[in-house]
Amino acid sequence: YMSSDSSGHLFTWDARLEKCSSQIKELRPGQVSIASLAVSGSYYVGIGHVDGCFQILDIRNAKPVFEKFIHSKECRSLDFSPDDKWLLSTSFDCMSHVVSVGDGSLLCSSRGHSDRIVQGKWNPSKVQYATCSVDGTVQVYRPRQPLLVPDCIPM
């Protein structure tokens, strides 16, 4: 499993040995704190930072695939779609975004809450996701088809 610390380092743990098996330092210059982590079913890790940036890292070589600055506040939650093709990011800026894992292109965005979004999760069996907010609401979305149109439809 993986964890992070406030200085922006990422740790991989071996549960069998109960110790850290590897450490990745300086994911971004300036050691920006990590606010969220998501591990894909394959070999990607999503890393959300307090400055609104998020990255996808290929854990096979510890190299960033891409990074995006599309949030104006802390990137609070990340979640890979069940097929690992898309990454959902949510933020304290009240926005959720879906990007392509392959090239980082923006597929859709939504602003369905009046206060900070604290979590976003994909539905494991449908092409839809839910977000929950400090405003006490839960919103469910499905990316508009085809996924080239940059917005999402509330359900």
N, C-alpha and C positions, 0 to 999 in steps of 0.2 A: 504494500500500500504506500501512499505518498502523504507527505505533510509539508508545511512551510513554516517559516518564522518571520518575524516582523522586519528583518533586514533584507528580505527578498530572496532568501535561499530556499531551494527545494530539496527534499530528502526522500529517498526511496528506502523502505524498510523491508527486511526479510523476517516474516512472521515466524518462520521455523527457528531462526537463530535469535530472534528478539533483539535485533540490533540494526543500526543503519547500514545499508549495503552500498549506498552511493549518495553523493551530495553534489548539487549543481549550484554554483555560486554565480553572482552577477548576471542574472537573467537579463537585466536591463541596467545600464549605467546609472549610478546614483543610488542603487539599492532601494528601489521603490517597494514599499510593503505590499505583500500579497494579501488580497481580501477574499479570494475564492479559488477553488481548484475543482477540476472535473477530469476524470480519467475515462478515456474511451474504451470500447471493447477491443480495440486493436492496439495501436502503438502511439496514440496521441494523448497529450495532457493539455487541458485548457487552463490558463492562468489569468485570473482577473486581478487588477491592481487598484490601489486606492485613488490613483489619479485618473481613473476612467478607462485606461488602456486595458486591452486583453490580448493574450498571445496564444498561439497553438505551438506546442513544442513536440518534436519527434523524439521520443525517448530512446530510440535505437542509437541515435548519435548525439543526443542532447542539444540539438540545433533548433532554433525557432523556424517554423514553417512560414508564419506571418504574424504581424501584430497590427491591431486596429485601435484607433483613437476615435470612437464614435459615441462615447458616453462623456457627459460633462461632469459627472460625479463618480464616486466609487462603483466599480464593477462588482456587484454584490453576489451574483450567482451565475454559474455556467453549467450547461448540461448538453451532452452530445445526444443527437437523435439516435434511436435504436439501431439504425444502419450505419452510424458514424459518418454520415455525409454532411450533416449540418451541426452547427453549434448555436445554441440559444444563450444569449447574454442578457442579464437584467441588471438594473442599476438603481442607485438612489436618485437618479435624475428622472424617475418615473417612466423610463423607456425600456422596451424589450426589443432586441434585434435578433434576427436569424441570419447567419452567414454560412457560406460554403466552406467546408473544411479543406477542400482541395486548393482553393485560390484566395479565400477570404472575401469573395464578392458578397455584397449585401443582398440578401434575398427578400427580406421584409422587415418592417419596423412597426411598432405599435406604442401608443401612449394611452392606455386604458385606465390608468389609476391617477388619483389626485394627490397621492403621497408616495414616498419611497417604496420601490419594489424590493422585497427581501429574498424572494425565491422564485425560480422558474424551473419547471420540469416538463419533459416530453412525456406524452402518453406512450406506453410501451407497445400498444397494439394499433394505434391510429396515427395519422399524420395531423397531430394537434398537440398543443402545449398549454399549460396553465401557469399563471403568475399570481402571486399573492403579495399584498401590500400592507404597509403600516396603516393605511386608511380602512382596514378591516374587510376588504373585498378580495375575491378571487375572480380572475377573468380567464376564460378559455378561448383559445384562438386556433385557427387552422390557417396555415400559409395559403394564400391565394394561388390557385392553379392557372397557368403554369407558374412556377416559382421564379419567374424573371420579373414579375411586377413587384416593386418595392413597397408593399404594404400587406397587412394581415387583416383578416376578417374576424371581428368578435363573434362569438357563437351565442 
